[in-house]
Amino acid sequence: MDEITVEMGRRHDDADNTLVGGGKMGQLMREYNWASSPLGAVVTWPQSLRTAVNICLASQFPMLIWWGPDLVMLYNDAYRVILGEKHPQSLGQRGSECWPEIWDIIGPMLDGVMTHGEATWSENQLLLLKRSSIIEECYFTFSYSPIHDESGAIAGIFTAVTETTGQVLGDRRMRSLRALAASTAEARTLKAVCLVTAQTLVENPDDVPFSLLYLLSSDGKKAEIAAATRWPDAMMAPMESCELADEVDALWPFARIIQTGQPILLDKLPERLGRYGIGLPEDISLPQQALLMPFWQPGQAAPYGFLIVGINPLRSLDEDYRGFLSLLAGQVATACAAARAYQDAREQAEALAELDRAKTAFFSNVSHEFRTPLTLSLGPLEAVLSDTAHPLTEEQRAQLEMVRRNGLRQLKLVNTLLDFSRIEAGRVEALYVPTDLARLTRDLVSSFHSAIERANLTLVVECAPLPEPIYVDQEMWEKIVLNLVSNALKYTLAGSIRIALQMENDVVTLTVQDTGVGIPAEDVPHLFERFYRVRQSQGRTQEGSGIGLSLVQELVRLHGGTISVESQLGVGSTFTIQLLRGHAHLPAERLGMESTLASITMGADPYVEEALRWLSGDLTASRPVVSSFLSDSIGGAEATAFGGDTTQQKATLLVVDDNADMRDYLNRLLAPTYRVWLAVDGIEALRLTRSEQPDMIISDVMMPGLDGFALLNALRSEPATKNIPFLLLSARAGEEATLEGLQAGADDYLIKPFSARELLGRIQSRLEIARLSREAENARQRLQRLLMQAPAVIAVLNGPTHIFTLVNALYSQVLGRSAEALLGKPVREALPEVEGQGFFELLDQVYQTGEPFYGNEMCMMVDRGGNGNLEEIYFNFIYQATYDTNEKIDGVLVHAVDVTEFVHARQRVEALLVALEEADQRKDEFLHMVSHELRTPITAIKGNIQLTQRRLKRFETELQEPAPPTVDELRQMHGFLTQLMERAARQIEAQKRLINDLLDVSRIQSGKLDLTLELCDLVSMVEDSVLDQHSGSSGHQIILQIEPDQSPLIVMADEGRIGQVINNYLTNARKYSPTSAAITVGISATASEARVWVRDGGPGLNAQQQKQIWERFYQDPDIPLQTGSGQGMGLGLHICQTIVQLHNGEVGVESEPGHGSTFWFTLPLVDA
């Protein structure tokens, strides 16, 4: 925005006093040249104007004052935002000049207030403002209130205003989004979604001046117009279909949107259309801009289509506007996804319906095909069984009876499937005849009487004669009753079964109630669905197709009746059937005359025979049964081949099946070769396996209570039974079923029907594999015991990441890790602290090359305590590759011997040898030093004595001369001799100190350095030592500092020994400090201890010297002496350290090379 300069006059004091505060606008008003404005100088303003302006400036709310007949504008800081680029030129400007674009709207309103004095109120008023380079759609809520001058006349207008553009636009756009969501909810195709979207967007022309919706073709090569809003029909034809050529100058660049995934903003839209020969009608105008947006398919690279929206020329495409359009496209995408899901569901439903019809037709055809061979099988079978001329042996009759029972069972299932196919095809030929329903029901139930008694259940039949015959199809009613009673017997293990028939009003009710296992609540709603079976139900058997109750429901429905069930788990179930009396509800063409009841024997036989076989399975287990059946079937030689050496102990097989015929068959087949135990369900099999441990288990998959998979899972989860070979028998064929069984942990999976030879072969091979596995496991365990007990560190690592599969006790002990913390983990995870020490790289090398690695006394740093502290462990070890059965490397064997103690012992010996050599060297050095230190003072003493002797001899000669020595000569001789004696005395003192130091070291070494402790004033001791040193300081300045400035500091000490320490510190300071350097002695104290320190001006010490200086005999030739005294024997500081430590104190030194040293010691203070 260009800067606008407003002419300003000089400030007037009156303006400064009148226009107070107001922020930037207050400052601008105070600097404004009001004298040149229609309002005149501020001094001429009436008080009413001054008051109004001050109120306006002080407010944080946008406010404007129109003053005088010209409606001159004065406003505050908050109003500046509304003016935009019109500010600051608008200050003091006439209103008509500032707002010419809206004066036709607000001008009459202002005139009305000035004329009549009545205030106005406008809410969300649309005003098209040009406060920048474009005209904007803006909304305001404002009021015009008159301002009266001192005379009471209306002199101006007070305006309070707030811009509501954002709120109005937000509400308008939200209405459009809600309307779009509601209108597209019922759209069922993509085309319908687009049409409904276009119809909805018609209602919002301000935000969507026009819209075009395109759908992507199925091949994804073009986009086709689906709907449009406010787009001229004359312009539609050229754009109905757009190829998705990736051209830069394409009219609608859809291909670029797919590539980038981003919306595209098109400018100069009319010109763009013109370039493609699409002209605009004269009475039509289009926006200059349009936004192209995709509406995406979830998870797909291509969208459903594209939405093109014109941009309101009165609004800039800001973040809010773009967000609204993005939400529009998102809503369209959501609606398209819902429509596509509906279409997919509909197509799936149609496909399922077609599949269901095909299945029904298949069942019908297959059922017919099954009935013919079954008839041809059962007919001759019945003849053989009833042939008295050629009687069968007992075993042959039992075999054929089993074949007949299972043939009848198969025939029942085939008939049921055939009935279903007829019902679904609408070809059921029912014949409803008036029937004595109570008698028919009693006869049907009575066929189960012996089976129910055998099951130790109570049968209650309450079927009193009904007042009139009931219209039923007798064959259908037979199937209804037989199915319900058969189910009751199947799932009632104790208690009673009650069948009741009664008529009340116009309804006949059949009730079948049992005290069985009951049905879980979540299964009840699905109970009458075809093929639905309650999982893990505890019945007499798990056999069944899940179609019986569904057939009953269909048969009841054909009678115009209803069936319902009430059940409680563990209590029982009640099935209720209700039929209407009379025949009005039945098809007239299906009604027949009353007839005599047919025999129900054949119809009930399959149900009763099957129930009797359930009951014969109530045995828990059977002893082995020897039968000639096997010999009759495959011959004795082959039986021996399958069974192995018959002289050896027979293997024990556990057969688990809820079908009694299958158990009997398997028992007869296996008993000649194996010991056979029988179990009727998984629960009984689990008990037997835990107690008896069979050699192999052969189990059916589908059984009540605990099925085959659950039994297998239970056995595999227990260590004692997890390795028992397990063979599953199932009627489910196909690779998926076999794979499921093997993945569940079964050793083998055999599909019914199977041959005796195949079953025996599978059993023999599994038993042999189990035997070999046991032998291998025993060998493995022996090897593992050997490795675990070996007196070496042993581990087995598997795979390229070296996962621990075996560690012996010694390995765990040496590394400080339990076996549980190591097994199953890669070595880098189990021993992270070993990373970077080279061992892991050696393992990788051995695993990759197969070459063994021998390590000798290699050190491994291990965190044995788990506390982060690494310990050294030395090993002699071998890394040896291991191989699988295919001679491929599969791991590494670690065999090591912990030689840490040996290495440490050798290191100690080596250290002792080094120390011995050093001691021997020190001894030589010490003897040399002592001889030197002793010889030096002795030589000096000898020299002084010789000088004395010579001088005395000369004096003796002089005495014999005639002229005796004068007094001066005698005095001179006396001084000379005195000087010689003093020198000798000093040498004797040095000799004494040397000898004392040696004695002290000897006492320290033997622990016999005695102290005479008494209460002493440490300050006095320091002062005395300083005075002593002053007397012979050789020119050194000694400064004494006592902090705090008080005494005494009482310590329990040996005064002589502590004095020895202080003197040693001072002597060393003098020895190593130049005479020009001051020596500072200081004393300080805390509540518990006193501290004495001596600071010299010597050469200082490095860190290594600071550690070694306290050692015995330590001397460093690199530390230069500043006085003529010798180095000494290096005992002084060692003795000082020992003396202070015996006083429970500490010694130390603080030094920096080139900056001198501070030696200090501390002593505990005695409580006052």
LINGILIN-V528454 format. One line per field, one symbol per residue. phi: phi as a letter, one per 20 degrees, with the letter a starting at -180 (. if undefined). A space follows every 50 residues. Layout:
phi = ???
This chain:
phi = .ffdedfdeffdgfffeeedmnmfffffffefeffedgemfgfefffffg ffffffffeeegcbddcnfelfecbdgffgfffmffeefffmefffffdf fcffeeggffffffedmefdbcdlffceeddbecedecccdbcdcfdeef enffdacdcdccedgffffffffffffffffffefefdcfffgfffffff fgfcffecgbbcdddfffemebddfdabcldgffeegfdfccfefedfef gdfffffffemdfceddlfgfffffemdeegfedcdffcbdecedeegmd edefacddcfegfecffefffffffffgffffffffffffffffffffff ffffffffffffgfffffffffffffeffgfffffefefcfeffffffff ffffgfffffffffffffgfffffemdfdfcecfcffffffffffffegf ffffemdddddccfgefbfdfbeffffgffffffffffffddebobccdc cbccldcdcdcddcdefmcggfegfdfeffmecfflfecfbdfqemdfff fgffffffemdccbbcbcfndqccdcdccefmcfedfffdecefcffffd fffeggffgffffgffeffebcfgdeceffffecnfffffffenfffeff fddddcaeeffffffffffdffdcfdddcebfffffffffedlfebcdcf eebfmdefffffffffedgfdfdfgcdedbefeoffffffffffofebbd effcefffffffffffffffffffffffffffffffffefebecbddcnf elefdbbeffffffemcffffdfndfffefcffegnenfffffgfffedn efcddcleedecefemdneedecdcdbcdcfdcefemdfcacedcbcfdg ffffffffffffffffffffffffffffffffffffffffffffffffff fffffffffeffeffffffffffffffffffffffffffffffgffffff fffffemdfeddebfceffffffffffgfffcelnfedddcdcffbbede cebegfffffffffgffffffddfffeedddcccbdfdbdcdbcdddffn cefffffefeffmfccffefedcefefnemdgfffggfffffemdccabc bbgncmccecbccfeegf
